[in-house]
């Protein structure tokens, strides 16, 4: 079950099964609202509307999934699975274009969708990561694994010639971030 809660310029989304929240996400469209979150099992903090994707540098284990929407919203997320030290949680951060993309932000030319590991991005991707301001943070409950890709879509790098499997913007049957219908409904 998906629930959305609207605050002043921000949204909280929860996805639950059998009464237990398995994922929460916070998206802030208000540039003056910058809550800070800690990546599970680390001292790395993510501050919405202040930190850039490149500020959350955790090494080669950071996965990315950029879905560039034509008529649907663009979802540009990065994440890491914490394993034992991260209490078996997955932390995710990035941009939901439902708040509007930043002016003059050059999204990498990766086609409609592209995924892999941030360490594999070329200079264009690194330039994007340096400029892109994070507006969404999400975290799974420990050891969540039903009805979703293994390790929340993050798998080890694929052998040469094969693409890594990453699916960060979907959680089972739900997109991570505020529902487009909720935002569109405000403009009526």
C-alpha positions as CSV (number, residue, x, y, z in Angstrom):
1,X,0.0,0.0,0.0
2,X,1.3,3.4,-0.9
3,X,0.6,6.5,1.2
4,X,1.5,10.1,0.5
5,X,1.7,12.9,3.0
6,X,1.9,16.6,1.9
7,X,3.7,19.2,4.0
8,X,4.5,22.8,3.0
9,X,6.6,22.3,-0.1
10,X,7.6,18.7,0.6
11,X,6.1,15.2,0.3
12,X,6.6,12.0,2.4
13,X,5.8,8.7,0.7
14,X,5.6,5.4,2.5
15,X,5.1,2.0,1.0
16,X,3.9,-0.7,3.4
17,X,2.9,-4.3,3.3
18,X,0.9,-6.0,6.0
19,X,1.1,-2.9,8.2
20,X,4.9,-2.5,8.1
21,X,6.5,0.4,6.3
22,X,9.1,-1.1,3.9
23,X,10.2,2.2,2.3
24,X,9.9,5.9,3.0
25,X,10.9,8.7,0.7
26,X,11.0,12.5,1.3
27,X,11.0,14.9,-1.6
28,X,11.4,18.6,-1.1
29,X,10.4,21.1,-3.7
30,X,10.7,24.1,-1.3
31,X,14.3,25.4,-1.7
32,X,14.2,26.7,1.9
33,X,13.4,23.2,3.4
34,X,16.6,21.1,3.8
35,X,16.2,18.2,6.1
36,X,19.3,16.1,6.6
37,X,19.4,12.3,6.4
38,X,22.1,9.8,7.3
39,X,23.0,7.0,5.0
40,X,22.4,3.8,7.0
41,X,25.5,2.5,8.7
42,X,27.7,5.4,7.8
43,X,28.5,9.0,8.9
44,X,27.5,10.3,5.4
45,X,24.8,12.9,5.6
46,X,22.5,14.0,2.7
47,X,20.9,17.4,3.0
48,X,18.0,18.0,0.6
49,X,18.2,21.1,-1.6
50,X,21.9,21.8,-0.6
51,X,24.0,18.7,-1.4
52,X,24.9,17.6,-4.9
53,X,25.0,14.0,-6.2
54,X,28.8,14.2,-6.2
55,X,28.8,15.2,-2.5
56,X,27.6,11.7,-1.5
57,X,30.8,10.0,-2.6
58,X,30.9,6.5,-1.1
59,X,33.3,4.9,-3.6
60,X,32.6,2.5,-6.4
61,X,29.5,0.9,-4.7
62,X,27.2,3.8,-5.5
63,X,24.7,2.7,-8.2
64,X,22.8,5.1,-10.4
65,X,19.6,4.8,-12.4
66,X,18.6,7.8,-14.6
67,X,15.2,7.5,-16.2
68,X,14.7,10.5,-18.6
69,X,11.0,11.0,-19.1
70,X,9.4,12.3,-22.3
71,X,5.9,12.6,-20.9
72,X,6.6,11.0,-17.5
73,X,8.8,12.6,-14.9
74,X,12.5,12.2,-15.0
75,X,13.9,10.3,-12.0
76,X,17.6,10.6,-11.5
77,X,18.6,8.5,-8.5
78,X,21.7,7.0,-6.9
79,X,21.9,4.5,-4.1
80,X,23.9,2.1,-2.0
81,X,23.0,-1.2,-0.3
82,X,24.4,-1.1,3.2
83,X,24.7,-4.8,3.9
84,X,25.7,-5.8,7.4
85,X,27.2,-2.4,8.3
86,X,24.1,-0.6,6.9
87,X,21.7,-2.8,8.8
88,X,20.7,-4.4,5.5
89,X,19.0,-1.2,4.4
90,X,19.3,0.6,1.0
91,X,19.6,4.3,1.0
92,X,18.7,6.3,-2.1
93,X,19.1,10.0,-3.0
94,X,18.6,12.1,-6.1
95,X,16.3,14.2,-8.2
96,X,12.7,13.9,-9.0
97,X,11.8,16.3,-11.9
98,X,8.3,16.6,-10.4
99,X,9.8,19.6,-8.6
100,X,11.2,20.9,-11.9
101,X,14.8,20.4,-13.0
102,X,17.3,23.0,-12.1
103,X,17.9,25.6,-14.8
104,X,20.9,25.0,-17.0
105,X,21.3,21.4,-15.6
106,X,22.9,19.3,-18.4
107,X,21.5,15.8,-17.9
108,X,24.0,13.3,-19.4
109,X,23.1,12.0,-22.8
110,X,22.5,8.4,-21.7
111,X,19.3,7.8,-23.7
112,X,15.9,7.3,-22.1
113,X,17.2,5.1,-19.3
114,X,20.6,4.2,-18.1
115,X,22.0,2.5,-15.1
116,X,25.2,1.2,-13.6
117,X,27.7,2.4,-11.1
118,X,28.6,6.1,-10.6
119,X,32.3,5.3,-10.8
120,X,31.7,4.2,-14.5
121,X,30.2,7.5,-15.6
122,X,32.3,9.5,-18.0
123,X,33.2,13.2,-17.6
124,X,29.8,14.3,-18.8
125,X,28.2,12.2,-16.0
126,X,30.6,13.5,-13.4
127,X,29.9,17.1,-14.4
128,X,26.2,16.4,-14.0
129,X,26.8,14.8,-10.6
130,X,28.7,18.0,-9.5
131,X,25.9,20.3,-10.6
132,X,22.8,18.3,-9.7
133,X,21.2,19.3,-6.3
134,X,19.5,16.4,-4.4
135,X,15.7,16.9,-3.7
136,X,14.8,13.3,-2.7
137,X,16.0,10.8,-0.1
138,X,14.6,7.3,0.5
139,X,15.4,4.4,2.7
140,X,14.2,0.8,2.9
141,X,13.5,-1.1,6.1
142,X,16.1,-3.8,7.0
143,X,16.3,-6.8,4.8
144,X,13.4,-5.9,2.6
145,X,13.4,-8.3,-0.3
146,X,9.9,-9.4,-1.4
147,X,8.5,-8.2,-4.7
148,X,11.5,-6.2,-5.7
149,X,14.8,-6.7,-7.5
150,X,17.6,-8.3,-5.5
151,X,19.3,-5.9,-3.1
152,X,16.8,-3.2,-4.2
153,X,18.0,-3.5,-7.7
154,X,21.7,-3.1,-7.0
155,X,23.9,-5.9,-8.1
156,X,27.6,-6.3,-8.5
157,X,29.1,-4.8,-11.7
158,X,28.4,-7.0,-14.7
159,X,31.2,-8.6,-16.7
160,X,32.6,-6.5,-19.6
161,X,30.1,-6.2,-22.4
162,X,27.1,-6.8,-20.1
163,X,25.0,-4.1,-18.4
164,X,24.7,-3.9,-14.6
165,X,21.2,-4.4,-13.3
166,X,20.0,-1.4,-11.3
167,X,16.4,-0.3,-10.9
168,X,16.3,2.4,-8.3
169,X,13.3,4.5,-9.1
170,X,10.8,1.6,-8.8
171,X,9.9,-0.2,-5.6
172,X,7.8,-3.2,-6.5
173,X,4.8,-1.6,-8.3
174,X,5.5,1.9,-7.0
175,X,7.7,4.8,-8.2
176,X,9.8,6.4,-5.5
177,X,8.9,10.0,-4.9
178,X,5.7,12.1,-4.8
179,X,2.9,10.9,-7.0
180,X,2.5,13.0,-10.2
181,X,-1.2,13.1,-9.6
182,X,-0.8,14.7,-6.2
183,X,1.3,17.5,-7.7
184,X,-0.9,18.0,-10.7
185,X,-3.9,18.2,-8.4
186,X,-2.5,21.2,-6.7
187,X,-2.5,23.2,-9.9
188,X,-6.2,22.8,-10.5
